[in-house]
Amino acid sequence: MASDTVVEISNVWKIFGDRAEEALRAVRDRGLTKAQILSEYNAVVGVADVSLSVKRGEIFCIMGLSGSGKSTLVRHFNRLLEPTDGRIEIEGTDVMALAPRELQRFRNRKIGMVFQNFALMPHRSVLDNVAMPLEIRQVPKNERMRQAAAILDIVELGAWGAKFAHELSGGMQQRVGLARALAANPDVLLMDEPFSALDPLIRRQLQDEFIRLSKILKKTTIFITHDLDEAVRIGDRIAIMRDGKMVQIGTAEDIVMEPADDYVADFVAGISRLKVVHAHAVMQPVETLIAAHGPLPADAARVGPDETLSTLITMAIDDDNPIIVQSDGADIGIITRADLLRTVIEGTEVS
């Protein structure tokens, strides 16, 4: 496994039912569909031959509609669910080879998980809830309380340590859940729709908080969501699932500009391209404009390849010249008003 790859899963299957192994053989040998497996074997295909890798420090969003298999998949990373087949490696460790006691230790030290329903212990204070992973690890009380208090300060709840969960708002409880997952300093953070039960305003505030924390702590994160806007805001890369299968993996820009199929195209049709698409995806080669119109205008504006479509449109409003894209001091591309208009129109649903 490459040193910058923290999580790698290969050809993972999860089939629910007493005849799961038979059903898997039937899928491979006879190419049966999900519906045929249900009918013939009374078995449900939850995850179908999924492979992916997650880089160190990356926020990797897995998304899809209800029943797509995303939450089932994430529970395989720490073997809360046992796969029917496949390989799972985290930091070079073959998770499938771990004995029960080794697996328990691995979960406690390597993986933190944040649940949708907070899962706080009502009889424990906020500080005690956050310190729980360290208590399981048998860290001395004074030290675990010190570490828990430091994490509470990071999530801006330092003054609430003596309170109980019912005394906190939903958004504050979710921040406690995040703090608890971070307290043990895990290598990998699993987040299963952590903000979906919250009101829209609180949800956006927590997204902002999570983005801030991610820049500070640089945790490798697998983030499950059914909300494409949330995935676009948070994720470095996005994986889209359907019927247990991985349909497409890429950056938000990749998926918006080059959807793998009609399903993905429909999925992303409502997403604004203004903050997602960047100059490098819009530009033409420099040679194209030179061949058509001669030398580049000396007074043309210049931008980097990661400038957003929103900024490019604002620049083009008051300047007839094309925009020149530069990288390392060299002109690498040209963007005209026609290029910008075409990009916006292609991203708009036409009835």
Secondary structure, 3 states (H helix, E strand, C coil): CCCCEEEEEEEEEEEECCCHHHHHHHHHHHCCCHHHHHHHHCCEEEEEEEEEEEECCCEEEEECCCCCCHHHHHCCCCCCCCCCEEEEEECCEEHHHCCHHHHHHHHHHHEEEECCCCCCCCCCEHHHHHHHHHHHCCCCHHHHHHHHHHHHHHCCCHHHCCCEHHHCCHHHHHHHHHHHHHHCCCCEEEEECCCCCCCHHHHHHHHHHHHHHHHHHCCEEEEEECCHHHHHHHCCEEEEEECCEEEEEECHHHHHHCCCCHHHHHHHCCCCCCCCCEHHHHCECHHHHHHHHCCCCCCCCEECCCCEHHHHHHHHHCCCCCEEEEECCEEEEEECHHHHHHHHHHCCCCC
